[in-house]
Amino acid sequence: PEQNPPTNYGKFVISMLKRMSKDAPGEQVIDQTKLRRCISLSSSFLLSDTCMDPDHGVNSWFMGFSRLIDVIVALHVRSELEIETMNAASKACSECWSVAGAWKGLEQCHEGVKKVAGKLKKLLDENGRTYRGERVYAP
């Protein structure tokens, strides 16, 4: 029987970023509703990438997840980041952490989650619990 090709969160994210960006005169606008949907898929792709491609799945998942977090950082720098997007990213980190701990062989994914969560943490207000005065999702 023919085998399905492995999933690849990195490629999926690049394809979705191309579709979700709207070019306005002089700048690019990101549809944050679509961005949140992509982020919400991170824990599912963590499982599918690593199960379908044991040799490269961790890398393809991390490439996709870290690219999305880089977009979030860029939106923050441009003062365009919505609290809902920050919450979605925080929740995705929590979900990926749980998945990585619950599935045998995915423990090394904790390092990837720590890296992206560290980028998000730097965006928080001084108290470490809010973003621009609004409470951020915390498990």
N, CA, C and O of each residue as an XYZ file, in Angstrom:
556
protein
N       0.826     -1.207      0.000
C       0.000      0.000      0.000
C       0.863      1.261      0.000
O       1.963      1.295      0.552
N       0.322      2.284     -0.635
C       1.030      3.559     -0.733
C       0.998      4.279      0.613
O      -0.028      4.316      1.292
N       2.144      4.847      0.982
C       2.247      5.543      2.262
C       1.981      7.034      2.074
O       2.377      7.616      1.064
N       1.316      7.644      3.040
C       1.099      9.084      3.005
C       2.412      9.796      3.289
O       3.216      9.314      4.087
N       2.641     10.941      2.647
C       3.870     11.684      2.956
C       3.790     12.230      4.380
O       2.700     12.525      4.871
N       4.923     12.364      5.037
C       4.901     12.882      6.411
C       4.441     14.333      6.449
O       4.627     15.085      5.492
N       3.843     14.709      7.560
C       3.481     16.116      7.746
C       4.745     16.909      8.022
O       5.769     16.356      8.424
N       4.658     18.208      7.800
C       5.818     19.079      8.006
C       5.293     20.451      8.426
O       4.869     21.245      7.586
N       5.325     20.722      9.726
C       4.802     21.982     10.254
C       5.559     23.182      9.692
O       4.972     24.235      9.443
N       6.865     23.014      9.496
C       7.667     24.108      8.933
C       7.152     24.537      7.571
O       6.961     25.728      7.329
N       6.925     23.585      6.682
C       6.405     23.900      5.343
C       4.979     24.432      5.412
O       4.617     25.360      4.689
N       4.176     23.838      6.286
C       2.798     24.288      6.460
C       2.765     25.761      6.885
O       1.985     26.551      6.354
N       3.611     26.115      7.839
C       3.645     27.492      8.344
C       4.054     28.460      7.236
O       3.438     29.515      7.086
N       5.068     28.126      6.471
C       5.502     29.013      5.381
C       4.356     29.216      4.389
O       4.078     30.339      3.968
N       3.703     28.128      4.029
C       2.589     28.221      3.088
C       1.465     29.089      3.656
O       0.893     29.912      2.942
N       1.152     28.907      4.933
C       0.075     29.690      5.553
C       0.472     31.155      5.723
O      -0.365     32.041      5.549
N       1.721     31.420      6.057
C       2.155     32.815      6.198
C       2.009     33.564      4.879
O       1.637     34.738      4.870
N       2.296     32.904      3.782
C       2.120     33.530      2.465
C       0.651     33.875      2.230
O       0.329     34.925      1.674
N      -0.237     32.970      2.662
C      -1.672     33.185      2.443
C      -2.282     34.191      3.412
O      -3.250     34.867      3.065
N      -1.735     34.302      4.612
C      -2.372     35.158      5.616
C      -1.869     36.586      5.604
O      -2.431     37.443      6.286
N      -0.826     36.859      4.845
C      -0.330     38.234      4.823
C      -1.014     38.992      3.695
O      -1.115     38.521      2.562
N      -1.472     40.165      4.044
C      -2.132     41.030      3.080
C      -1.198     42.206      2.820
O      -0.771     42.889      3.751
N      -0.893     42.429      1.581
C      -0.011     43.553      1.269
C      -0.811     44.839      1.219
O      -1.745     44.990      0.431
N      -0.422     45.748      2.074
C      -0.977     47.092      2.052
C       0.112     47.979      1.442
O       1.283     47.599      1.450
N      -0.240     49.117      0.931
C       0.791     49.979      0.354
C       1.904     50.259      1.362
O       1.679     50.875      2.404
N       3.089     49.802      1.034
C       4.250     50.088      1.879
C       4.502     49.124      3.021
O       5.557     49.198      3.650
N       3.571     48.216      3.316
C       3.824     47.279      4.416
C       2.967     46.018      4.279
O       2.060     45.940      3.450
N       3.286     45.048      5.115
C       2.569     43.780      5.114
C       1.731     43.682      6.383
O       2.209     43.990      7.475
N       0.478     43.251      6.236
C      -0.414     43.096      7.376
C      -0.697     41.605      7.541
O      -1.033     40.916      6.578
N      -0.556     41.115      8.774
C      -0.793     39.702      9.072
C      -2.199     39.539      9.648
O      -2.590     40.256     10.569
N      -2.940     38.602      9.105
C      -4.271     38.271      9.623
C      -4.058     37.443     10.897
O      -3.717     36.263     10.823
N      -4.259     38.062     12.055
C      -3.963     37.396     13.318
C      -4.962     36.299     13.672
O      -4.642     35.419     14.471
N      -6.149     36.328     13.105
C      -7.085     35.232     13.323
C      -6.522     33.957     12.703
O      -6.555     32.894     13.322
N      -6.007     34.066     11.485
C      -5.396     32.918     10.818
C      -4.100     32.513     11.521
O      -3.791     31.327     11.629
N      -3.357     33.491     11.990
C      -2.122     33.202     12.728
C      -2.445     32.383     13.977
O      -1.749     31.415     14.283
N      -3.487     32.763     14.690
C      -3.889     32.019     15.896
C      -4.295     30.585     15.555
O      -3.999     29.660     16.312
N      -4.968     30.400     14.425
C      -5.341     29.040     14.010
C      -4.099     28.194     13.764
O      -4.044     27.035     14.176
N      -3.119     28.758     13.104
C      -1.860     28.027     12.844
C      -1.159     27.680     14.150
O      -0.650     26.572     14.314
N      -1.137     28.613     15.059
C      -0.491     28.385     16.356
C      -1.225     27.279     17.108
O      -0.597     26.442     17.757
N      -2.549     27.277     17.021
C      -3.330     26.281     17.762
C      -3.090     24.858     17.255
O      -3.429     23.896     17.944
N      -2.520     24.715     16.082
C      -2.233     23.393     15.520
C      -0.865     22.853     15.946
O      -0.514     21.725     15.599
N      -0.101     23.635     16.685
C       1.287     23.251     16.989
C       1.404     21.917     17.717
O       2.283     21.121     17.388
N       0.551     21.655     18.685
C       0.672     20.390     19.414
C       0.255     19.201     18.543
O       0.796     18.105     18.694
N      -0.698     19.407     17.639
C      -1.089     18.339     16.708
C       0.047     18.027     15.748
O       0.345     16.864     15.480
N       0.675     19.072     15.235
C       1.813     18.855     14.339
C       2.998     18.260     15.091
O       3.775     17.507     14.506
N       3.151     18.574     16.357
C       4.223     17.955     17.142
C       4.073     16.439     17.087
O       5.052     15.722     16.879
N       2.866     15.959     17.270
C       2.623     14.517     17.206
C       2.761     13.969     15.791
O       3.451     12.973     15.573
N       2.110     14.613     14.834
C       2.117     14.049     13.483
C       3.489     14.125     12.825
O       3.903     13.169     12.169
N       4.204     15.234     12.983
C       5.542     15.343     12.386
C       6.487     14.285     12.956
O       7.223     13.635     12.212
N       6.461     14.119     14.274
C       7.405     13.189     14.897
C       7.011     11.733     14.672
O       7.885     10.869     14.594
N       5.722     11.444     14.568
C       5.289     10.059     14.328
C       5.489      9.644     12.875
O       5.889      8.513     12.598
N       5.212     10.554     11.953
C       5.294     10.213     10.541
C       6.711     10.316      9.982
O       7.019      9.717      8.951
N       7.571     11.073     10.660
C       8.954     11.224     10.211
C       9.870     11.256     11.435
O      10.327     12.322     11.847
N      10.134     10.081     12.013
C      10.927     10.017     13.244
C      12.314     10.657     13.130
O      12.854     11.142     14.124
N      12.889     10.662     11.930
C      14.238     11.207     11.760
C      14.277     12.736     11.702
O      15.240     13.350     12.160
N      13.235     13.347     11.143
C      13.263     14.797     10.927
C      12.079     15.543     11.530
O      12.028     16.772     11.476
N      11.130     14.812     12.102
C       9.894     15.421     12.585
C      10.067     16.466     13.666
O       9.371     17.481     13.663
N      10.987     16.231     14.592
C      11.214     17.225     15.654
C      11.682     18.535     15.033
O      11.242     19.611     15.438
N      12.573     18.446     14.053
C      13.089     19.657     13.411
C      12.021     20.386     12.609
O      11.928     21.612     12.672
N      11.204     19.633     11.843
C      10.175     20.306     11.039
C       9.137     20.966     11.939
O       8.664     22.064     11.645
N       8.783     20.295     13.040
C       7.837     20.896     13.988
C       8.428     22.169     14.593
O       7.768     23.207     14.630
N       9.675     22.085     15.067
C      10.284     23.244     15.710
C      10.447     24.406     14.730
O      10.254     25.562     15.107
N      10.795     24.114     13.492
C      10.936     25.188     12.494
C       9.617     25.945     12.341
O       9.604     27.176     12.306
N       8.518     25.214     12.252
C       7.219     25.867     12.109
C       6.839     26.666     13.336
O       6.410     27.815     13.233
N       6.997     26.053     14.500
C       6.608     26.715     15.749
C       7.448     27.969     15.983
O       6.912     29.017     16.342
N       8.739     27.867     15.784
C       9.604     29.030     16.042
C       9.358     30.147     15.027
O       9.474     31.324     15.369
N       9.018     29.794     13.782
C       8.689     30.836     12.793
C       7.455     31.622     13.227
O       7.413     32.847     13.109
N       6.454     30.905     13.728
C       5.244     31.592     14.185
C       5.549     32.521     15.353
O       5.012     33.626     15.426
N       6.400     32.083     16.258
C       6.754     32.926     17.399
C       7.547     34.138     16.921
O       7.394     35.229     17.472
N       8.387     33.966     15.908
C       9.113     35.110     15.338
C       8.153     36.130     14.737
O       8.390     37.335     14.829
N       7.080     35.659     14.128
C       6.059     36.572     13.591
C       5.404     37.328     14.743
O       5.147     38.527     14.632
N       5.136     36.642     15.832
C       4.546     37.287     17.000
C       5.482     38.369     17.548
O       5.035     39.462     17.898
N       6.754     38.066     17.620
C       7.736     39.060     18.089
C       7.730     40.275     17.152
O       7.768     41.416     17.612
N       7.682     40.030     15.857
C       7.653     41.132     14.885
C       6.389     41.978     15.054
O       6.445     43.205     14.980
N       5.256     41.322     15.278
C       4.013     42.069     15.503
C       4.123     42.922     16.772
O       3.635     44.051     16.812
N       4.761     42.375     17.798
C       4.973     43.131     19.039
C       5.822     44.371     18.761
O       5.491     45.469     19.206
N       6.904     44.192     18.031
C       7.803     45.311     17.721
C       7.050     46.402     16.969
O       7.311     47.589     17.160
N       6.120     45.997     16.116
C       5.323     46.962     15.344
C       4.107     47.460     16.119
O       3.292     48.208     15.580
N       3.979     47.048     17.387
C       2.839     47.413     18.245
C       1.507     46.990     17.642
O       0.506     47.694     17.775
N       1.498     45.833     16.977
C       0.281     45.317     16.347
C      -0.197     44.018     16.992
O      -1.249     43.502     16.616
N       0.546     43.484     17.945
C       0.212     42.186     18.528
C      -1.051     42.284     19.378
O      -1.142     43.105     20.291
N      -2.019     41.434     19.061
C      -3.282     41.391     19.799
C      -3.138     40.448     20.993
O      -2.421     39.451     20.916
N      -3.809     40.759     22.082
C      -3.731     39.937     23.291
C      -4.206     38.502     23.000
O      -3.676     37.546     23.566
N      -5.190     38.359     22.129
C      -5.683     37.020     21.787
C      -4.592     36.171     21.151
O      -4.527     34.961     21.370
N      -3.734     36.813     20.358
C      -2.631     36.099     19.704
C      -1.580     35.714     20.732
O      -1.032     34.613     20.682
N      -1.301     36.610     21.658
C      -0.355     36.295     22.728
C      -0.888     35.135     23.574
O      -0.136     34.232     23.941
N      -2.172     35.165     23.876
C      -2.786     34.075     24.638
C      -2.719     32.754     23.882
O      -2.444     31.712     24.477
N      -2.969     32.790     22.581
C      -2.917     31.568     21.763
C      -1.506     30.978     21.780
O      -1.341     29.760     21.856
N      -0.507     31.827     21.709
C       0.880     31.358     21.723
C       1.238     30.762     23.080
O       1.910     29.733     23.150
N       0.798     31.397     24.144
C       1.071     30.891     25.484
C       0.397     29.532     25.691
O       0.988     28.609     26.253
N      -0.835     29.429     25.232
C      -1.573     28.168     25.356
C      -0.903     27.073     24.522
O      -0.817     25.925     24.959
N      -0.434     27.421     23.336
C       0.245     26.441     22.475
C       1.516     25.926     23.137
O       1.823     24.737     23.047
N       2.253     26.806     23.798
C       3.459     26.372     24.520
C       3.083     25.360     25.600
O       3.739     24.330     25.754
N       2.042     25.661     26.328
C       1.589     24.769     27.393
C       1.164     23.410     26.835
O       1.522     22.368     27.384
N       0.402     23.427     25.747
C      -0.061     22.181     25.138
C       1.105     21.357     24.596
O       1.146     20.141     24.779
N       2.050     22.019     23.931
C       3.206     21.301     23.385
C       4.065     20.722     24.510
O       4.599     19.620     24.386
N       4.194     21.462     25.593
C       4.948     20.958     26.752
C       4.296     19.677     27.277
O       4.982     18.695     27.564
N       2.971     19.696     27.398
C       2.240     18.526     27.894
C       2.375     17.335     26.952
O       2.599     16.211     27.399
N       2.241     17.577     25.660
C       2.362     16.503     24.673
C       3.770     15.912     24.713
O       3.941     14.693     24.699
N       4.772     16.786     24.764
C       6.162     16.318     24.783
C       6.445     15.455     26.009
O       7.250     14.525     25.945
N       5.794     15.756     27.107
C       5.998     14.974     28.320
C       5.176     13.704     28.371
O       5.527     12.759     29.077
N       4.080     13.679     27.622
C       3.172     12.534     27.691
C       3.515     11.425     26.698
O       3.134     10.274     26.907
N       4.224     11.754     25.633
C       4.539     10.771     24.602
C       5.997     10.365     24.687
O       6.895     11.208     24.701
N       6.215      9.084     24.743
C       7.573      8.554     24.814
C       8.376      8.989     23.587
O       7.900      8.910     22.455
N       9.587      9.445     23.836
C      10.471      9.852     22.751
C      10.378     11.318     22.373
O      11.153     11.785     21.538
N       9.450     12.055     22.967
C       9.306     13.475     22.614
C       9.872     14.404     23.684
O       9.724     15.623     23.597
N      10.513     13.830     24.681
C      11.033     14.643     25.790
C      11.963     15.754     25.300
O      12.004     16.836     25.887
N      12.717     15.484     24.212
C      13.656     16.488     23.711
C      12.937     17.724     23.169
O      13.558     18.773     22.995
N      11.651     17.609     22.906
C      10.876     18.756     22.417
C      10.691     19.817     23.498
O      10.371     20.967     23.196
N      10.893     19.431     24.758
C      10.811     20.420     25.836
C      11.786     21.566     25.600
O      11.475     22.717     25.909
N      12.959     21.265     25.055
C      13.948     22.323     24.780
C      13.406     23.338     23.777
O      13.581     24.544     23.946
N      12.749     22.840     22.734
C      12.161     23.730     21.738
C      11.081     24.611     22.335
O      10.998     25.800     22.027
N      10.256     24.029     23.186
C       9.204     24.809     23.840
C       9.832     25.863     24.741
O       9.363     27.001     24.775
N      10.885     25.504     25.470
C      11.562     26.482     26.335
C      12.091     27.664     25.535
O      12.003     28.812     25.971
N      12.646     27.370     24.347
C      13.197     28.447     23.501
C      12.109     29.425     23.065
O      12.268     30.638     23.204
N      11.007     28.897     22.538
C       9.964     29.803     22.055
C       9.255     30.501     23.217
O       8.892     31.673     23.111
N       9.061     29.789     24.313
C       8.424     30.409     25.486
C       9.298     31.531     26.030
O       8.784     32.541     26.513
N      10.608     31.362     25.955
C      11.524     32.408     26.405
C      11.373     33.681     25.584
O      11.457     34.785     26.121
N      11.149     33.525     24.279
C      10.929     34.699     23.410
C       9.638     35.410     23.804
O       9.581     36.639     23.850
N       8.597     34.612     24.089
C       7.316     35.210     24.484
C       7.426     35.912     25.829
O       6.866     36.990     26.027
N       8.149     35.293     26.749
C       8.283     35.852     28.097
C       8.918     37.241     28.060
O       8.572     38.105     28.866
N       9.839     37.453     27.133
C      10.495     38.757     27.005
C       9.524     39.855     26.573
O       9.803     41.038     26.766
N       8.394     39.476     25.997
C       7.406     40.459     25.536
C       6.450     40.893     26.643
O       5.760     41.904     26.513
N       6.412     40.131     27.728
C       5.469     40.421     28.805
C       5.834     41.698     29.548
O       6.966     42.177     29.485
N       4.845     42.233     30.253
C       5.091     43.393     31.109
C       6.068     42.987     32.212
O       6.384     41.809     32.377
N       6.532     43.970     32.952
C       7.524     43.744     34.008
C       7.102     42.688     35.031
O       7.946     41.968     35.564
N       5.801     42.594     35.303
C       5.323     41.626     36.303
C       5.361     40.179     35.801
O       5.186     39.250     36.589
N       5.587     39.981     34.503
C       5.693     38.643     33.941
C       4.378     37.905     33.762
O       4.376     36.732     33.390
N       3.260     38.573     34.021
C       1.950     37.916     33.930
C       0.988     38.591     32.961
O      -0.033     38.013     32.590
N       1.310     39.803     32.556
C       0.409     40.540     31.680
C       1.159     40.994     30.421
O       2.387     41.057     30.379
N       0.356     41.307     29.403
C       0.892     41.878     28.172
C       0.127     43.171     27.922
O      -1.078     43.156     27.673
N       0.841     44.281     27.991
C       0.225     45.604     27.844
C      -0.982     45.764     28.763
O      -2.028     46.280     28.371
N      -0.797     45.304     29.997
C      -1.796     45.477     31.040
C      -2.893     44.416     31.083
O      -3.714     44.412     32.000
N      -2.912     43.520     30.102
C      -3.956     42.479     30.089
C      -3.349     41.128     30.466
O      -2.245     40.785     30.042
N      -4.086     40.381     31.260
C      -3.642     39.068     31.738
C      -3.418     38.107     30.567
O      -4.221     38.047     29.636
N      -2.315     37.358     30.629
C      -1.973     36.402     29.589
C      -2.279     34.989     30.084
O      -2.108     34.684     31.264
N      -2.726     34.144     29.180
C      -3.046     32.757     29.516
C      -1.855     32.104     30.219
O      -0.718     32.191     29.756
N      -2.137     31.457     31.332
C      -1.140     30.671     32.042
C      -1.840     29.420     32.558
O      -2.916     29.504     33.149
N      -1.221     28.245     32.332
C      -1.869     27.004     32.778
C      -1.972     26.904     34.280
O      -2.493     25.917     34.799
